Amino acid sequence: MIVVTGANGFVGSHVVALAAEAGHEVWAIGRESSPPPTVKAHATRYSSADLSEGWPISEDVDAVVHLAGLAAVGPSFAEPQRYFEINSRIMTHLGERLIATGAPTRIVVVSSGAVYAPTESGTVDEFSATTTSSPYVVAKLLVENQAHYYATRGVDVVVARPFNHIGPGQSPGFIVPDLTAAVRDAAPGGAVRTGNLHAQRDYSDVRDVARAHLTLATAPAHRHSIYNISTGTPHSGEEMLRTIADVLGRTDISSTVDPTRIRPNDPPRIAGDSSRLQSEFGWRPTIPWEQSVRDYIDTLSSEREERRSTDRPAGERP
Protein backbone atom coordinates (compact mmCIF):
# COMPACT_ATOMS: atom_id res chain seq x y z
CA MET A 1 0.00 0.00 0.00
CA ILE A 2 1.44 3.32 -1.10
CA VAL A 3 -0.01 6.58 0.19
CA VAL A 4 0.30 9.62 -2.08
CA THR A 5 -0.25 13.00 -0.43
CA GLY A 6 -1.09 15.89 -2.71
CA ALA A 7 -2.52 13.21 -4.99
CA ASN A 8 -4.70 15.58 -7.01
CA GLY A 9 -1.77 17.74 -8.07
CA PHE A 10 0.33 17.65 -11.24
CA VAL A 11 2.91 15.16 -10.01
CA GLY A 12 0.64 13.35 -7.55
CA SER A 13 -1.85 12.26 -10.19
CA HIS A 14 0.97 10.70 -12.23
CA VAL A 15 2.40 8.93 -9.16
CA VAL A 16 -1.04 7.48 -8.41
CA ALA A 17 -1.46 6.21 -11.97
CA LEU A 18 2.04 4.70 -12.22
CA ALA A 19 1.77 3.06 -8.80
CA ALA A 20 -1.55 1.45 -9.70
CA GLU A 21 -0.21 0.28 -13.07
CA ALA A 22 2.73 -1.33 -11.22
CA GLY A 23 0.27 -3.37 -9.14
CA HIS A 24 0.34 -1.40 -5.89
CA GLU A 25 -2.67 -0.49 -3.84
CA VAL A 26 -2.82 3.31 -3.76
CA TRP A 27 -4.30 5.46 -1.01
CA ALA A 28 -4.66 8.99 -2.37
CA ILE A 29 -4.96 12.01 -0.08
CA GLY A 30 -6.03 15.47 -1.24
CA ARG A 31 -7.71 18.56 0.15
CA GLU A 32 -10.54 18.31 -2.36
CA SER A 33 -13.76 16.55 -1.34
CA SER A 34 -13.41 14.12 -4.23
CA PRO A 35 -10.56 13.22 -6.59
CA PRO A 36 -10.43 14.15 -10.28
CA PRO A 37 -11.19 11.35 -12.77
CA THR A 38 -7.49 10.68 -13.42
CA VAL A 39 -6.95 9.87 -9.72
CA LYS A 40 -10.30 8.19 -9.11
CA ALA A 41 -9.61 5.71 -11.89
CA HIS A 42 -6.44 4.43 -10.20
CA ALA A 43 -6.72 4.98 -6.44
CA THR A 44 -7.83 2.10 -4.24
CA ARG A 45 -8.87 4.58 -1.55
CA TYR A 46 -9.24 8.33 -1.30
CA SER A 47 -9.18 10.56 1.78
CA SER A 48 -10.09 14.24 1.79
CA ALA A 49 -8.00 15.86 4.50
CA ASP A 50 -6.17 18.99 5.59
CA LEU A 51 -2.85 17.41 6.54
CA SER A 52 -1.76 20.52 8.44
CA GLU A 53 -4.45 19.58 10.99
CA GLY A 54 -3.32 15.99 11.50
CA TRP A 55 -2.45 12.69 9.87
CA PRO A 56 -5.73 10.98 8.86
CA ILE A 57 -4.58 7.37 8.44
CA SER A 58 -4.54 5.03 11.42
CA GLU A 59 -3.53 1.91 9.48
CA ASP A 60 0.05 0.92 8.75
CA VAL A 61 1.11 1.41 5.12
CA ASP A 62 4.26 0.42 3.25
CA ALA A 63 5.28 3.80 1.84
CA VAL A 64 4.28 7.44 1.61
CA VAL A 65 5.16 9.67 -1.33
CA HIS A 66 4.79 13.04 0.33
CA LEU A 67 3.91 15.75 -2.20
CA ALA A 68 1.38 17.78 -0.19
CA GLY A 69 2.09 21.35 0.83
CA LEU A 70 2.23 24.88 -0.51
CA ALA A 71 4.33 24.63 -3.64
CA ALA A 72 4.52 27.87 -5.64
CA VAL A 73 7.54 30.17 -5.45
CA GLY A 74 5.89 33.47 -6.34
CA PRO A 75 3.06 33.51 -3.76
CA SER A 76 5.48 32.47 -1.01
CA PHE A 77 6.89 36.01 -0.88
CA ALA A 78 3.48 37.39 0.11
CA GLU A 79 2.79 34.69 2.74
CA PRO A 80 6.14 33.45 4.04
CA GLN A 81 4.97 32.42 7.50
CA ARG A 82 2.07 30.47 6.06
CA TYR A 83 4.48 28.49 3.88
CA PHE A 84 6.76 27.75 6.85
CA GLU A 85 3.97 26.71 9.18
CA ILE A 86 1.78 24.62 6.89
CA ASN A 87 4.55 22.64 5.23
CA SER A 88 6.28 22.06 8.57
CA ARG A 89 3.09 20.99 10.36
CA ILE A 90 2.34 18.34 7.77
CA MET A 91 5.79 16.80 8.18
CA THR A 92 5.48 16.91 11.96
CA HIS A 93 2.13 15.11 11.96
CA LEU A 94 3.44 12.40 9.62
CA GLY A 95 6.75 11.93 11.43
CA GLU A 96 5.21 11.84 14.91
CA ARG A 97 2.64 9.32 13.76
CA LEU A 98 5.35 6.94 12.58
CA ILE A 99 7.38 7.38 15.76
CA ALA A 100 4.29 6.58 17.83
CA THR A 101 3.41 3.43 15.88
CA GLY A 102 6.90 2.23 15.02
CA ALA A 103 5.57 1.23 11.61
CA PRO A 104 8.30 0.39 9.05
CA THR A 105 6.92 2.89 6.55
CA ARG A 106 9.19 4.44 3.92
CA ILE A 107 8.60 8.19 3.47
CA VAL A 108 9.72 9.90 0.27
CA VAL A 109 9.80 13.61 1.14
CA VAL A 110 9.60 15.54 -2.12
CA SER A 111 11.69 18.69 -1.93
CA SER A 112 13.04 20.66 -4.92
CA GLY A 113 16.16 21.30 -6.95
CA ALA A 114 15.45 24.98 -6.29
CA VAL A 115 17.18 24.64 -2.91
CA TYR A 116 20.65 24.73 -4.52
CA ALA A 117 22.81 27.82 -4.69
CA PRO A 118 24.01 28.79 -8.19
CA THR A 119 27.39 27.40 -9.18
CA GLU A 120 29.97 28.59 -11.69
CA SER A 121 29.47 25.50 -13.83
CA GLY A 122 25.70 25.64 -13.57
CA THR A 123 25.52 21.98 -12.53
CA VAL A 124 24.83 20.81 -8.97
CA ASP A 125 24.89 17.48 -7.18
CA GLU A 126 23.75 16.44 -3.72
CA PHE A 127 26.96 17.79 -2.15
CA SER A 128 26.40 21.30 -3.57
CA ALA A 129 25.58 24.19 -1.25
CA THR A 130 21.97 25.20 -0.69
CA THR A 131 20.56 28.70 -0.48
CA THR A 132 17.52 30.51 0.94
CA SER A 133 16.34 32.34 -2.16
CA SER A 134 12.62 32.44 -1.35
CA PRO A 135 10.18 31.53 1.44
CA TYR A 136 9.25 28.51 -0.71
CA VAL A 137 12.87 27.32 -0.61
CA VAL A 138 13.15 28.06 3.13
CA ALA A 139 10.05 25.90 3.69
CA LYS A 140 11.51 23.07 1.59
CA LEU A 141 14.77 23.13 3.54
CA LEU A 142 12.85 23.24 6.81
CA VAL A 143 10.93 20.10 5.87
CA GLU A 144 14.15 18.43 4.71
CA ASN A 145 15.71 19.13 8.11
CA GLN A 146 12.64 17.67 9.80
CA ALA A 147 13.01 14.59 7.61
CA HIS A 148 16.63 14.19 8.71
CA TYR A 149 15.55 14.59 12.34
CA TYR A 150 12.93 11.87 12.01
CA ALA A 151 15.54 9.64 10.39
CA THR A 152 17.57 9.91 13.64
CA ARG A 153 14.43 8.77 15.47
CA GLY A 154 14.26 5.58 13.43
CA VAL A 155 11.86 6.66 10.67
CA ASP A 156 12.76 5.35 7.20
CA VAL A 157 12.82 8.63 5.29
CA VAL A 158 14.51 9.77 2.07
CA VAL A 159 14.49 13.19 0.38
CA ALA A 160 13.93 13.62 -3.38
CA ARG A 161 15.01 16.84 -5.08
CA PRO A 162 13.35 17.00 -8.51
CA PHE A 163 14.35 19.80 -10.86
CA ASN A 164 11.95 21.47 -13.32
CA HIS A 165 9.36 19.04 -14.64
CA ILE A 166 6.89 19.37 -17.48
CA GLY A 167 4.30 17.26 -19.25
CA PRO A 168 0.59 16.45 -19.56
CA GLY A 169 -1.66 17.86 -16.85
CA GLN A 170 0.49 20.82 -15.81
CA SER A 171 -1.41 23.92 -14.65
CA PRO A 172 -0.83 27.54 -15.72
CA GLY A 173 1.94 29.41 -13.95
CA PHE A 174 4.78 27.37 -15.46
CA ILE A 175 6.76 27.83 -18.65
CA VAL A 176 5.11 25.28 -20.95
CA PRO A 177 1.45 26.07 -20.10
CA ASP A 178 2.09 29.82 -20.14
CA LEU A 179 4.02 29.87 -23.42
CA THR A 180 1.46 27.54 -25.01
CA ALA A 181 -1.40 29.87 -24.03
CA ALA A 182 0.53 32.91 -25.27
CA VAL A 183 1.29 31.32 -28.65
CA ARG A 184 -2.31 30.13 -29.07
CA ASP A 185 -3.64 33.62 -28.33
CA ALA A 186 -1.13 35.57 -30.41
CA ALA A 187 -2.36 37.41 -33.49
CA PRO A 188 -0.99 36.27 -36.86
CA GLY A 189 2.59 37.45 -37.09
CA GLY A 190 2.40 38.69 -33.50
CA ALA A 191 4.93 38.71 -30.72
CA VAL A 192 4.75 36.80 -27.45
CA ARG A 193 5.81 38.79 -24.38
CA THR A 194 8.16 36.73 -22.23
CA GLY A 195 10.71 36.85 -19.47
CA ASN A 196 14.34 35.82 -19.93
CA LEU A 197 14.27 33.06 -22.54
CA HIS A 198 18.06 32.78 -22.62
CA ALA A 199 18.12 31.10 -19.19
CA GLN A 200 18.70 27.34 -19.38
CA ARG A 201 16.89 24.93 -17.07
CA ASP A 202 16.90 21.16 -16.57
CA TYR A 203 13.47 19.86 -17.67
CA SER A 204 12.34 16.31 -16.86
CA ASP A 205 9.08 14.72 -17.94
CA VAL A 206 6.64 14.45 -15.04
CA ARG A 207 6.20 10.72 -15.71
CA ASP A 208 9.93 10.15 -15.31
CA VAL A 209 9.83 12.16 -12.08
CA ALA A 210 6.87 10.12 -10.81
CA ARG A 211 8.74 6.93 -11.64
CA ALA A 212 11.75 8.16 -9.63
CA HIS A 213 9.52 8.82 -6.61
CA LEU A 214 8.11 5.29 -6.85
CA THR A 215 11.61 3.86 -7.22
CA LEU A 216 12.65 5.52 -3.96
CA ALA A 217 9.41 4.45 -2.27
CA THR A 218 9.67 0.78 -3.16
CA ALA A 219 13.44 0.11 -3.10
CA PRO A 220 14.49 -2.38 -0.40
CA ALA A 221 16.97 0.17 0.97
CA HIS A 222 18.67 3.46 0.12
CA ARG A 223 22.33 4.27 0.69
CA HIS A 224 21.85 8.04 0.81
CA SER A 225 19.40 10.45 2.39
CA ILE A 226 19.04 12.79 -0.63
CA TYR A 227 18.65 12.11 -4.36
CA ASN A 228 18.46 14.55 -7.27
CA ILE A 229 15.93 13.84 -10.03
CA SER A 230 17.06 15.48 -13.27
CA THR A 231 18.34 14.90 -16.80
CA GLY A 232 21.63 16.77 -16.41
CA THR A 233 21.06 18.65 -19.68
CA PRO A 234 19.51 22.13 -19.54
CA HIS A 235 17.54 23.82 -22.32
CA SER A 236 16.66 27.46 -22.88
CA GLY A 237 13.28 29.13 -22.94
CA GLU A 238 13.98 30.01 -26.56
CA GLU A 239 14.15 26.31 -27.43
CA MET A 240 10.92 25.76 -25.53
CA LEU A 241 9.13 28.57 -27.35
CA ARG A 242 10.30 27.35 -30.79
CA THR A 243 9.13 23.81 -30.07
CA ILE A 244 5.72 24.97 -28.82
CA ALA A 245 5.28 27.20 -31.88
CA ASP A 246 6.23 24.32 -34.20
CA VAL A 247 3.78 21.90 -32.54
CA LEU A 248 1.00 24.48 -32.80
CA GLY A 249 1.91 25.37 -36.39
CA ARG A 250 2.62 28.98 -35.43
CA THR A 251 5.99 29.56 -37.05
CA ASP A 252 4.98 33.20 -37.61
CA ILE A 253 5.42 33.95 -33.90
CA SER A 254 8.23 36.10 -32.53
CA SER A 255 9.01 37.11 -28.94
CA THR A 256 9.68 40.32 -27.06
CA VAL A 257 11.03 40.71 -23.54
CA ASP A 258 8.69 42.02 -20.84
CA PRO A 259 10.94 43.72 -18.22
CA THR A 260 8.39 43.03 -15.47
CA ARG A 261 8.92 39.29 -15.99
CA ILE A 262 12.69 39.39 -15.51
CA ARG A 263 13.81 37.89 -12.23
CA PRO A 264 16.77 39.62 -10.59
CA ASN A 265 19.91 37.50 -10.24
CA ASP A 266 18.38 34.77 -12.39
CA PRO A 267 21.14 32.16 -12.94
CA PRO A 268 21.93 31.69 -16.64
CA ARG A 269 22.20 27.89 -16.35
CA ILE A 270 20.89 25.28 -13.90
CA ALA A 271 21.31 21.53 -14.31
CA GLY A 272 21.07 18.69 -11.84
CA ASP A 273 23.46 15.77 -11.55
CA SER A 274 21.33 12.68 -10.86
CA SER A 275 24.14 10.12 -11.14
CA ARG A 276 23.51 9.01 -7.54
CA LEU A 277 19.92 7.97 -8.35
CA GLN A 278 20.96 6.45 -11.65
CA SER A 279 23.88 4.40 -10.37
CA GLU A 280 22.12 3.07 -7.25
CA PHE A 281 18.69 2.26 -8.67
CA GLY A 282 19.12 2.21 -12.44
CA TRP A 283 16.64 5.04 -12.96
CA ARG A 284 17.06 6.96 -16.21
CA PRO A 285 15.09 9.79 -17.80
CA THR A 286 13.33 8.19 -20.77
CA ILE A 287 11.03 10.85 -22.26
CA PRO A 288 12.67 13.69 -24.24
CA TRP A 289 11.53 17.18 -23.27
CA GLU A 290 10.21 17.81 -26.79
CA GLN A 291 7.88 14.82 -26.37
CA SER A 292 6.76 16.21 -23.01
CA VAL A 293 5.75 19.44 -24.76
CA ARG A 294 3.89 17.57 -27.50
CA ASP A 295 2.07 15.39 -24.98
CA TYR A 296 1.07 18.43 -22.93
CA ILE A 297 -0.36 20.17 -25.99
CA ASP A 298 -2.07 16.99 -27.27
CA THR A 299 -3.71 16.43 -23.88
CA LEU A 300 -4.78 20.07 -23.74
CA SER A 301 -6.30 19.84 -27.23
CA SER A 302 -8.16 16.65 -26.30
CA GLU A 303 -9.60 18.30 -23.20
CA ARG A 304 -10.71 21.35 -25.21
CA GLU A 305 -12.42 19.12 -27.78
CA GLU A 306 -14.12 17.12 -25.03
CA ARG A 307 -15.48 20.33 -23.51
CA ARG A 308 -16.76 21.45 -26.90
CA SER A 309 -18.53 18.11 -27.37
CA THR A 310 -20.08 18.36 -23.91
CA ASP A 311 -21.28 21.92 -24.53
CA ARG A 312 -22.64 21.14 -28.02
CA PRO A 313 -26.47 21.11 -28.17
CA ALA A 314 -28.10 17.68 -28.43
CA GLY A 315 -28.34 16.52 -32.01
CA GLU A 316 -25.72 18.93 -33.33
CA ARG A 317 -23.07 17.20 -35.39
CA PRO A 318 -19.38 17.81 -34.57
C-alpha positions in Angstrom: 0.0 0.0 0.0 1.4 3.3 -1.1 0.0 6.6 0.2 0.3 9.6 -2.1 -0.3 13.0 -0.4 -1.1 15.9 -2.7 -2.5 13.2 -5.0 -4.7 15.6 -7.0 -1.8 17.7 -8.1 0.3 17.7 -11.2 2.9 15.2 -10.0 0.6 13.3 -7.5 -1.8 12.3 -10.2 1.0 10.7 -12.2 2.4 8.9 -9.2 -1.0 7.5 -8.4 -1.5 6.2 -12.0 2.0 4.7 -12.2 1.8 3.1 -8.8 -1.5 1.4 -9.7 -0.2 0.3 -13.1 2.7 -1.3 -11.2 0.3 -3.4 -9.1 0.3 -1.4 -5.9 -2.7 -0.5 -3.8 -2.8 3.3 -3.8 -4.3 5.5 -1.0 -4.7 9.0 -2.4 -5.0 12.0 -0.1 -6.0 15.5 -1.2 -7.7 18.6 0.2 -10.5 18.3 -2.4 -13.8 16.6 -1.3 -13.4 14.1 -4.2 -10.6 13.2 -6.6 -10.4 14.1 -10.3 -11.2 11.4 -12.8 -7.5 10.7 -13.4 -7.0 9.9 -9.7 -10.3 8.2 -9.1 -9.6 5.7 -11.9 -6.4 4.4 -10.2 -6.7 5.0 -6.4 -7.8 2.1 -4.2 -8.9 4.6 -1.6 -9.2 8.3 -1.3 -9.2 10.6 1.8 -10.1 14.2 1.8 -8.0 15.9 4.5 -6.2 19.0 5.6 -2.9 17.4 6.5 -1.8 20.5 8.4 -4.5 19.6 11.0 -3.3 16.0 11.5 -2.5 12.7 9.9 -5.7 11.0 8.9 -4.6 7.4 8.4 -4.5 5.0 11.4 -3.5 1.9 9.5 0.0 0.9 8.7 1.1 1.4 5.1 4.3 0.4 3.2 5.3 3.8 1.8 4.3 7.4 1.6 5.2 9.7 -1.3 4.8 13.0 0.3 3.9 15.8 -2.2 1.4 17.8 -0.2 2.1 21.3 0.8 2.2 24.9 -0.5 4.3 24.6 -3.6 4.5 27.9 -5.6 7.5 30.2 -5.4 5.9 33.5 -6.3 3.1 33.5 -3.8 5.5 32.5 -1.0 6.9 36.0 -0.9 3.5 37.4 0.1 2.8 34.7 2.7 6.1 33.5 4.0 5.0 32.4 7.5 2.1 30.5 6.1 4.5 28.5 3.9 6.8 27.8 6.8 4.0 26.7 9.2 1.8 24.6 6.9 4.6 22.6 5.2 6.3 22.1 8.6 3.1 21.0 10.4 2.3 18.3 7.8 5.8 16.8 8.2 5.5 16.9 12.0 2.1 15.1 12.0 3.4 12.4 9.6 6.7 11.9 11.4 5.2 11.8 14.9 2.6 9.3 13.8 5.4 6.9 12.6 7.4 7.4 15.8 4.3 6.6 17.8 3.4 3.4 15.9 6.9 2.2 15.0 5.6 1.2 11.6 8.3 0.4 9.0 6.9 2.9 6.5 9.2 4.4 3.9 8.6 8.2 3.5 9.7 9.9 0.3 9.8 13.6 1.1 9.6 15.5 -2.1 11.7 18.7 -1.9 13.0 20.7 -4.9 16.2 21.3 -7.0 15.5 25.0 -6.3 17.2 24.6 -2.9 20.6 24.7 -4.5 22.8 27.8 -4.7 24.0 28.8 -8.2 27.4 27.4 -9.2 30.0 28.6 -11.7 29.5 25.5 -13.8 25.7 25.6 -13.6 25.5 22.0 -12.5 24.8 20.8 -9.0 24.9 17.5 -7.2 23.7 16.4 -3.7 27.0 17.8 -2.1 26.4 21.3 -3.6 25.6 24.2 -1.2 22.0 25.2 -0.7 20.6 28.7 -0.5 17.5 30.5 0.9 16.3 32.3 -2.2 12.6 32.4 -1.4 10.2 31.5 1.4 9.3 28.5 -0.7 12.9 27.3 -0.6 13.2 28.1 3.1 10.0 25.9 3.7 11.5 23.1 1.6 14.8 23.1 3.5 12.8 23.2 6.8 10.9 20.1 5.9 14.1 18.4 4.7 15.7 19.1 8.1 12.6 17.7 9.8 13.0 14.6 7.6 16.6 14.2 8.7 15.5 14.6 12.3 12.9 11.9 12.0 15.5 9.6 10.4 17.6 9.9 13.6 14.4 8.8 15.5 14.3 5.6 13.4 11.9 6.7 10.7 12.8 5.3 7.2 12.8 8.6 5.3 14.5 9.8 2.1 14.5 13.2 0.4 13.9 13.6 -3.4 15.0 16.8 -5.1 13.3 17.0 -8.5 14.4 19.8 -10.9 11.9 21.5 -13.3 9.4 19.0 -14.6 6.9 19.4 -17.5 4.3 17.3 -19.3 0.6 16.5 -19.6 -1.7 17.9 -16.9 0.5 20.8 -15.8 -1.4 23.9 -14.7 -0.8 27.5 -15.7 1.9 29.4 -13.9 4.8 27.4 -15.5 6.8 27.8 -18.7 5.1 25.3 -21.0 1.5 26.1 -20.1 2.1 29.8 -20.1 4.0 29.9 -23.4 1.5 27.5 -25.0 -1.4 29.9 -24.0 0.5 32.9 -25.3 1.3 31.3 -28.7 -2.3 30.1 -29.1 -3.6 33.6 -28.3 -1.1 35.6 -30.4 -2.4 37.4 -33.5 -1.0 36.3 -36.9 2.6 37.4 -37.1 2.4 38.7 -33.5 4.9 38.7 -30.7 4.7 36.8 -27.4 5.8 38.8 -24.4 8.2 36.7 -22.2 10.7 36.8 -19.5 14.3 35.8 -19.9 14.3 33.1 -22.5 18.1 32.8 -22.6 18.1 31.1 -19.2 18.7 27.3 -19.4 16.9 24.9 -17.1 16.9 21.2 -16.6 13.5 19.9 -17.7 12.3 16.3 -16.9 9.1 14.7 -17.9 6.6 14.4 -15.0 6.2 10.7 -15.7 9.9 10.1 -15.3 9.8 12.2 -12.1 6.9 10.1 -10.8 8.7 6.9 -11.6 11.7 8.2 -9.6 9.5 8.8 -6.6 8.1 5.3 -6.8 11.6 3.9 -7.2 12.6 5.5 -4.0 9.4 4.5 -2.3 9.7 0.8 -3.2 13.4 0.1 -3.1 14.5 -2.4 -0.4 17.0 0.2 1.0 18.7 3.5 0.1 22.3 4.3 0.7 21.9 8.0 0.8 19.4 10.4 2.4 19.0 12.8 -0.6 18.6 12.1 -4.4 18.5 14.6 -7.3 15.9 13.8 -10.0 17.1 15.5 -13.3 18.3 14.9 -16.8 21.6 16.8 -16.4 21.1 18.6 -19.7 19.5 22.1 -19.5 17.5 23.8 -22.3 16.7 27.5 -22.9 13.3 29.1 -22.9 14.0 30.0 -26.6 14.2 26.3 -27.4 10.9 25.8 -25.5 9.1 28.6 -27.4 10.3 27.4 -30.8 9.1 23.8 -30.1 5.7 25.0 -28.8 5.3 27.2 -31.9 6.2 24.3 -34.2 3.8 21.9 -32.5 1.0 24.5 -32.8 1.9 25.4 -36.4 2.6 29.0 -35.4 6.0 29.6 -37.1 5.0 33.2 -37.6 5.4 33.9 -33.9 8.2 36.1 -32.5 9.0 37.1 -28.9 9.7 40.3 -27.1 11.0 40.7 -23.5 8.7 42.0 -20.8 10.9 43.7 -18.2 8.4 43.0 -15.5 8.9 39.3 -16.0 12.7 39.4 -15.5 13.8 37.9 -12.2 16.8 39.6 -10.6 19.9 37.5 -10.2 18.4 34.8 -12.4 21.1 32.2 -12.9 21.9 31.7 -16.6 22.2 27.9 -16.4 20.9 25.3 -13.9 21.3 21.5 -14.3 21.1 18.7 -11.8 23.5 15.8 -11.6 21.3 12.7 -10.9 24.1 10.1 -11.1 23.5 9.0 -7.5 19.9 8.0 -8.3 21.0 6.4 -11.7 23.9 4.4 -10.4 22.1 3.1 -7.3 18.7 2.3 -8.7 19.1 2.2 -12.4 16.6 5.0 -13.0 17.1 7.0 -16.2 15.1 9.8 -17.8 13.3 8.2 -20.8 11.0 10.9 -22.3 12.7 13.7 -24.2 11.5 17.2 -23.3 10.2 17.8 -26.8 7.9 14.8 -26.4 6.8 16.2 -23.0 5.8 19.4 -24.8 3.9 17.6 -27.5 2.1 15.4 -25.0 1.1 18.4 -22.9 -0.4 20.2 -26.0 -2.1 17.0 -27.3 -3.7 16.4 -23.9 -4.8 20.1 -23.7 -6.3 19.8 -27.2 -8.2 16.7 -26.3 -9.6 18.3 -23.2 -10.7 21.3 -25.2 -12.4 19.1 -27.8 -14.1 17.1 -25.0 -15.5 20.3 -23.5 -16.8 21.4 -26.9 -18.5 18.1 -27.4 -20.1 18.4 -23.9 -21.3 21.9 -24.5 -22.6 21.1 -28.0 -26.5 21.1 -28.2 -28.1 17.7 -28.4 -28.3 16.5 -32.0 -25.7 18.9 -33.3 -23.1 17.2 -35.4 -19.4 17.8 -34.6 
